[in-house]
Amino acid sequence: MKKAQDLGAAVIVEPMDIPGTGRFATIQDPQGAIISFIKYE
């Protein structure tokens, strides 16, 4: 998240653990696109 923020992204949903699945986060890039990430366990 730090690198994305340094490059101008806004954090919409802070990284969080989802039990039985993995980690999840959502950011908005400087042009306005909203991107969600899921890292599966």
Jmol script that loads the backbone (N, CA, C; Angstrom):
load data "model"
ATOM      1  N   MET A   1       0.807  -1.187   0.000  1.00  0.00           N
ATOM      2  CA  MET A   1       0.000   0.000   0.000  1.00  0.00           C
ATOM      3  C   MET A   1       0.858   1.262   0.000  1.00  0.00           C
ATOM      4  N   LYS A   2       1.947   1.241   0.730  1.00  0.00           N
ATOM      5  CA  LYS A   2       2.798   2.426   0.842  1.00  0.00           C
ATOM      6  C   LYS A   2       3.273   2.890  -0.524  1.00  0.00           C
ATOM      7  N   LYS A   3       3.737   1.972  -1.367  1.00  0.00           N
ATOM      8  CA  LYS A   3       4.240   2.362  -2.688  1.00  0.00           C
ATOM      9  C   LYS A   3       3.122   2.948  -3.543  1.00  0.00           C
ATOM     10  N   ALA A   4       1.939   2.332  -3.491  1.00  0.00           N
ATOM     11  CA  ALA A   4       0.807   2.851  -4.261  1.00  0.00           C
ATOM     12  C   ALA A   4       0.469   4.275  -3.807  1.00  0.00           C
ATOM     13  N   GLN A   5       0.447   4.498  -2.503  1.00  0.00           N
ATOM     14  CA  GLN A   5       0.165   5.834  -1.979  1.00  0.00           C
ATOM     15  C   GLN A   5       1.252   6.820  -2.393  1.00  0.00           C
ATOM     16  N   ASP A   6       2.505   6.410  -2.354  1.00  0.00           N
ATOM     17  CA  ASP A   6       3.607   7.275  -2.769  1.00  0.00           C
ATOM     18  C   ASP A   6       3.468   7.687  -4.234  1.00  0.00           C
ATOM     19  N   LEU A   7       2.843   6.821  -5.043  1.00  0.00           N
ATOM     20  CA  LEU A   7       2.655   7.097  -6.464  1.00  0.00           C
ATOM     21  C   LEU A   7       1.331   7.807  -6.753  1.00  0.00           C
ATOM     22  N   GLY A   8       0.567   8.175  -5.696  1.00  0.00           N
ATOM     23  CA  GLY A   8      -0.635   8.974  -5.866  1.00  0.00           C
ATOM     24  C   GLY A   8      -1.952   8.254  -5.695  1.00  0.00           C
ATOM     25  N   ALA A   9      -1.934   6.984  -5.345  1.00  0.00           N
ATOM     26  CA  ALA A   9      -3.186   6.237  -5.149  1.00  0.00           C
ATOM     27  C   ALA A   9      -3.817   6.596  -3.804  1.00  0.00           C
ATOM     28  N   ALA A  10      -5.126   6.463  -3.741  1.00  0.00           N
ATOM     29  CA  ALA A  10      -5.866   6.646  -2.495  1.00  0.00           C
ATOM     30  C   ALA A  10      -6.364   5.276  -2.040  1.00  0.00           C
ATOM     31  N   VAL A  11      -6.221   4.997  -0.754  1.00  0.00           N
ATOM     32  CA  VAL A  11      -6.702   3.726  -0.212  1.00  0.00           C
ATOM     33  C   VAL A  11      -8.197   3.860   0.062  1.00  0.00           C
ATOM     34  N   ILE A  12      -8.995   3.007  -0.567  1.00  0.00           N
ATOM     35  CA  ILE A  12     -10.447   2.998  -0.377  1.00  0.00           C
ATOM     36  C   ILE A  12     -10.810   2.021   0.744  1.00  0.00           C
ATOM     37  N   VAL A  13     -10.238   0.815   0.701  1.00  0.00           N
ATOM     38  CA  VAL A  13     -10.426  -0.189   1.755  1.00  0.00           C
ATOM     39  C   VAL A  13      -9.036  -0.631   2.193  1.00  0.00           C
ATOM     40  N   GLU A  14      -8.711  -0.380   3.454  1.00  0.00           N
ATOM     41  CA  GLU A  14      -7.417  -0.795   4.004  1.00  0.00           C
ATOM     42  C   GLU A  14      -7.257  -2.311   3.885  1.00  0.00           C
ATOM     43  N   PRO A  15      -6.028  -2.786   3.707  1.00  0.00           N
ATOM     44  CA  PRO A  15      -5.822  -4.239   3.661  1.00  0.00           C
ATOM     45  C   PRO A  15      -6.409  -4.920   4.897  1.00  0.00           C
ATOM     46  N   MET A  16      -7.121  -6.004   4.667  1.00  0.00           N
ATOM     47  CA  MET A  16      -7.732  -6.743   5.782  1.00  0.00           C
ATOM     48  C   MET A  16      -7.679  -8.229   5.496  1.00  0.00           C
ATOM     49  N   ASP A  17      -7.682  -9.003   6.557  1.00  0.00           N
ATOM     50  CA  ASP A  17      -7.736 -10.458   6.441  1.00  0.00           C
ATOM     51  C   ASP A  17      -9.181 -10.901   6.284  1.00  0.00           C
ATOM     52  N   ILE A  18      -9.390 -11.859   5.392  1.00  0.00           N
ATOM     53  CA  ILE A  18     -10.701 -12.488   5.237  1.00  0.00           C
ATOM     54  C   ILE A  18     -10.504 -13.951   5.631  1.00  0.00           C
ATOM     55  N   PRO A  19     -11.052 -14.381   6.772  1.00  0.00           N
ATOM     56  CA  PRO A  19     -10.840 -15.742   7.246  1.00  0.00           C
ATOM     57  C   PRO A  19     -11.181 -16.791   6.187  1.00  0.00           C
ATOM     58  N   GLY A  20     -10.261 -17.730   6.012  1.00  0.00           N
ATOM     59  CA  GLY A  20     -10.463 -18.816   5.075  1.00  0.00           C
ATOM     60  C   GLY A  20     -10.225 -18.445   3.613  1.00  0.00           C
ATOM     61  N   THR A  21      -9.868 -17.183   3.356  1.00  0.00           N
ATOM     62  CA  THR A  21      -9.664 -16.735   1.980  1.00  0.00           C
ATOM     63  C   THR A  21      -8.280 -16.140   1.779  1.00  0.00           C
ATOM     64  N   GLY A  22      -7.948 -15.079   2.509  1.00  0.00           N
ATOM     65  CA  GLY A  22      -6.660 -14.409   2.355  1.00  0.00           C
ATOM     66  C   GLY A  22      -6.749 -12.961   2.777  1.00  0.00           C
ATOM     67  N   ARG A  23      -6.131 -12.066   1.985  1.00  0.00           N
ATOM     68  CA  ARG A  23      -6.147 -10.632   2.274  1.00  0.00           C
ATOM     69  C   ARG A  23      -6.798  -9.892   1.118  1.00  0.00           C
ATOM     70  N   PHE A  24      -7.390  -8.729   1.433  1.00  0.00           N
ATOM     71  CA  PHE A  24      -8.165  -7.958   0.486  1.00  0.00           C
ATOM     72  C   PHE A  24      -7.880  -6.477   0.686  1.00  0.00           C
ATOM     73  N   ALA A  25      -7.837  -5.708  -0.391  1.00  0.00           N
ATOM     74  CA  ALA A  25      -7.688  -4.256  -0.308  1.00  0.00           C
ATOM     75  C   ALA A  25      -8.249  -3.637  -1.587  1.00  0.00           C
ATOM     76  N   THR A  26      -8.621  -2.357  -1.506  1.00  0.00           N
ATOM     77  CA  THR A  26      -9.091  -1.614  -2.668  1.00  0.00           C
ATOM     78  C   THR A  26      -8.418  -0.250  -2.672  1.00  0.00           C
ATOM     79  N   ILE A  27      -7.936   0.165  -3.867  1.00  0.00           N
ATOM     80  CA  ILE A  27      -7.331   1.482  -4.016  1.00  0.00           C
ATOM     81  C   ILE A  27      -7.970   2.204  -5.205  1.00  0.00           C
ATOM     82  N   GLN A  28      -7.742   3.511  -5.265  1.00  0.00           N
ATOM     83  CA  GLN A  28      -8.146   4.305  -6.420  1.00  0.00           C
ATOM     84  C   GLN A  28      -6.894   4.951  -6.984  1.00  0.00           C
ATOM     85  N   ASP A  29      -6.620   4.716  -8.271  1.00  0.00           N
ATOM     86  CA  ASP A  29      -5.405   5.278  -8.857  1.00  0.00           C
ATOM     87  C   ASP A  29      -5.601   6.768  -9.136  1.00  0.00           C
ATOM     88  N   PRO A  30      -4.516   7.483  -9.437  1.00  0.00           N
ATOM     89  CA  PRO A  30      -4.613   8.938  -9.625  1.00  0.00           C
ATOM     90  C   PRO A  30      -5.565   9.365 -10.750  1.00  0.00           C
ATOM     91  N   GLN A  31      -5.841   8.485 -11.709  1.00  0.00           N
ATOM     92  CA  GLN A  31      -6.767   8.810 -12.790  1.00  0.00           C
ATOM     93  C   GLN A  31      -8.221   8.494 -12.434  1.00  0.00           C
ATOM     94  N   GLY A  32      -8.443   7.864 -11.275  1.00  0.00           N
ATOM     95  CA  GLY A  32      -9.797   7.596 -10.806  1.00  0.00           C
ATOM     96  C   GLY A  32     -10.253   6.151 -10.890  1.00  0.00           C
ATOM     97  N   ALA A  33      -9.446   5.271 -11.499  1.00  0.00           N
ATOM     98  CA  ALA A  33      -9.838   3.860 -11.585  1.00  0.00           C
ATOM     99  C   ALA A  33      -9.773   3.212 -10.204  1.00  0.00           C
ATOM    100  N   ILE A  34     -10.764   2.417  -9.871  1.00  0.00           N
ATOM    101  CA  ILE A  34     -10.798   1.706  -8.592  1.00  0.00           C
ATOM    102  C   ILE A  34     -10.391   0.262  -8.847  1.00  0.00           C
ATOM    103  N   ILE A  35      -9.422  -0.204  -8.050  1.00  0.00           N
ATOM    104  CA  ILE A  35      -8.831  -1.530  -8.234  1.00  0.00           C
ATOM    105  C   ILE A  35      -8.879  -2.286  -6.917  1.00  0.00           C
ATOM    106  N   SER A  36      -9.352  -3.534  -6.955  1.00  0.00           N
ATOM    107  CA  SER A  36      -9.363  -4.380  -5.763  1.00  0.00           C
ATOM    108  C   SER A  36      -8.364  -5.502  -5.934  1.00  0.00           C
ATOM    109  N   PHE A  37      -7.734  -5.883  -4.841  1.00  0.00           N
ATOM    110  CA  PHE A  37      -6.726  -6.946  -4.836  1.00  0.00           C
ATOM    111  C   PHE A  37      -7.157  -8.014  -3.838  1.00  0.00           C
ATOM    112  N   ILE A  38      -6.975  -9.277  -4.213  1.00  0.00           N
ATOM    113  CA  ILE A  38      -7.182 -10.393  -3.285  1.00  0.00           C
ATOM    114  C   ILE A  38      -5.955 -11.286  -3.377  1.00  0.00           C
ATOM    115  N   LYS A  39      -5.360 -11.573  -2.223  1.00  0.00           N
ATOM    116  CA  LYS A  39      -4.251 -12.531  -2.147  1.00  0.00           C
ATOM    117  C   LYS A  39      -4.791 -13.748  -1.416  1.00  0.00           C
ATOM    118  N   TYR A  40      -4.926 -14.854  -2.141  1.00  0.00           N
ATOM    119  CA  TYR A  40      -5.483 -16.071  -1.568  1.00  0.00           C
ATOM    120  C   TYR A  40      -4.441 -16.786  -0.712  1.00  0.00           C
ATOM    121  N   GLU A  41      -4.932 -17.444   0.344  1.00  0.00           N
ATOM    122  CA  GLU A  41      -4.065 -18.222   1.223  1.00  0.00           C
ATOM    123  C   GLU A  41      -3.664 -19.505   0.557  1.00  0.00           C
TER     124      GLU A  41
END
end "model"
wireframe off; spacefill off
backbone 0.3
color backbone group
